[in-house]
Amino acid sequence: MPNNQLHFGKINLRPLEPEDLELLYQWENDSSLWQVSNTQAPFSRFILKQYLEESHRDIYETKQLRLIIEAEEAIAVGAIDLFDFDPFHQRAGIGILIYSPANRQKGYAADALQLMCRYAKETLGLHQLYANIGANNPASMGLFEKCGFSLSGTKKDWLNSPAGRIDEHIYQRIL
């Protein structure tokens, strides 16, 4: 295994590479995912190229980290992010995407989430992680609960969706 990868179970986590431009362009501009990522407009290749060029910067500088989730034979199936990184309070937000429905329910997300929790604790020295999950996303709630996160609060009518306003749950895991 190359030194720039983290491995657990069925997956590797690796840094972003310039070759990921088209993959990110596809994922970031899939409007069916915008509700869960709080995106409201498409990203240009130019902006994503700039993002990739800056992705080598340290998490302590950018306050975020995105890694690609690779399954068997180095196939990129998704991404996992730390954001809102706060080294003083030793916490960060976490988000995860397994893009294709064909790659869901295979354990990739659970392995990536467990690995990122271990990395956050052992390497970054974090005390806790949190996730914001729409009440209309039971699969994500189940994933985070399976990986040791607990519901710690609910923001009422927090998200505007095509079906109307929905609550957003805050899940938290003490590492």
C-alpha positions in Angstrom: 0.0 0.0 0.0 1.4 3.4 -0.9 2.3 5.7 2.0 -0.2 8.3 1.0 -3.2 6.0 1.7 -5.1 4.9 4.8 -6.6 1.5 4.7 -9.4 -0.2 6.6 -11.7 -3.1 5.7 -12.7 -2.9 2.1 -11.4 0.6 1.4 -8.5 3.0 1.1 -8.7 6.7 1.7 -6.3 8.8 -0.4 -5.7 12.4 -1.1 -7.2 14.2 -4.0 -5.2 14.1 -7.3 -5.4 16.2 -10.4 -6.9 13.2 -12.2 -10.0 13.5 -10.0 -11.2 16.7 -11.7 -13.8 15.0 -13.9 -14.9 12.8 -11.0 -15.4 15.9 -8.8 -17.1 17.7 -11.6 -19.6 14.9 -11.9 -20.2 14.5 -8.2 -20.4 18.2 -7.3 -22.8 19.0 -10.2 -25.3 16.2 -9.6 -28.2 18.3 -8.5 -29.9 15.3 -6.9 -27.2 15.5 -4.2 -27.4 19.2 -3.6 -29.9 19.0 -0.8 -27.6 16.8 1.4 -24.5 18.9 0.6 -26.2 22.3 1.0 -25.2 23.2 -2.6 -27.3 25.5 -4.6 -25.3 26.1 -7.8 -23.0 24.1 -10.1 -19.2 24.3 -9.9 -17.1 25.0 -13.0 -14.1 22.9 -13.9 -12.0 26.0 -13.4 -13.1 26.3 -9.7 -12.7 22.6 -9.1 -9.2 22.7 -10.7 -8.2 25.5 -8.4 -9.6 23.5 -5.4 -7.5 20.5 -6.5 -4.4 22.6 -6.8 -4.9 23.9 -3.2 -5.9 20.5 -1.8 -2.3 19.8 -0.7 -2.6 22.5 2.0 -2.6 21.4 5.6 -5.9 20.9 7.5 -4.6 23.3 10.2 -4.5 26.0 7.5 -7.6 25.3 5.5 -9.8 23.9 8.3 -11.0 21.1 6.0 -9.8 17.8 4.5 -11.3 15.8 1.7 -10.2 12.2 0.9 -11.3 9.9 -1.9 -12.8 6.6 -0.9 -11.4 3.8 -3.1 -12.8 0.3 -3.2 -11.1 -2.8 -4.6 -8.7 -2.2 -7.5 -8.4 1.5 -6.7 -12.0 2.4 -8.0 -13.1 5.7 -6.6 -16.6 5.2 -5.0 -17.0 8.4 -3.0 -15.4 11.0 -0.7 -15.2 11.7 3.0 -14.7 15.2 4.4 -13.7 16.8 7.6 -14.8 20.4 7.8 -15.1 23.1 10.4 -11.9 21.8 11.9 -11.3 23.3 15.3 -8.0 22.2 16.9 -8.5 24.2 20.0 -11.8 22.6 20.9 -10.6 19.3 19.2 -13.6 18.8 17.0 -14.7 18.7 13.4 -17.7 18.1 11.2 -17.7 15.0 9.0 -19.6 14.3 5.8 -19.5 11.3 3.4 -20.7 10.5 -0.1 -20.9 7.1 -1.8 -21.9 8.4 -5.3 -23.4 5.5 -7.2 -26.4 3.6 -5.7 -24.7 0.4 -7.0 -21.8 1.0 -4.6 -24.1 1.7 -1.5 -24.9 -1.0 1.1 -21.5 -2.7 0.5 -19.8 -1.4 3.7 -17.7 1.2 2.0 -19.2 4.1 3.9 -19.0 2.3 7.3 -15.3 1.4 6.7 -14.5 5.0 5.6 -16.3 6.5 8.5 -14.6 4.2 11.0 -11.2 4.9 9.4 -11.7 8.7 9.5 -12.8 8.5 13.1 -9.6 6.6 14.0 -7.5 9.1 11.9 -9.2 12.1 13.6 -8.4 10.7 17.0 -5.0 9.2 16.6 -3.4 11.6 14.1 -5.3 14.9 14.5 -5.9 14.5 18.3 -9.6 15.3 18.0 -12.0 14.7 20.9 -15.2 14.6 18.8 -16.8 14.6 15.4 -20.3 15.7 14.4 -22.6 15.3 11.4 -25.6 17.3 10.3 -28.2 14.9 8.7 -31.6 15.8 7.3 -34.5 14.0 9.0 -35.4 12.7 5.5 -32.2 10.7 5.2 -32.7 7.5 7.3 -29.8 5.6 5.5 -27.3 8.2 6.7 -28.7 8.3 10.2 -28.4 4.5 10.3 -24.8 4.6 9.0 -23.7 7.1 11.6 -25.5 5.3 14.5 -23.9 2.0 13.4 -20.5 3.8 13.6 -21.0 5.0 17.1 -22.5 8.4 16.6 -25.5 9.4 18.8 -28.3 11.9 18.1 -27.5 14.9 20.2 -30.0 17.5 19.0 -32.5 18.5 16.4 -32.8 21.8 14.6 -36.5 22.2 13.8 -37.6 23.2 10.2 -33.9 23.8 9.5 -33.8 22.7 5.8 -35.9 23.9 3.0 -36.6 21.0 0.6 -38.9 20.5 -2.4 -41.3 18.6 0.0 -41.3 21.4 2.5 -39.3 22.3 5.6 -37.5 19.4 7.4 -35.6 19.0 10.6 -31.9 18.5 10.7 -30.4 16.2 13.2 -27.0 16.6 14.8 -25.1 13.4 15.4 -22.0 13.4 17.6 -19.3 10.9 18.5 -16.9 11.3 21.3 -13.7 9.7 20.1 
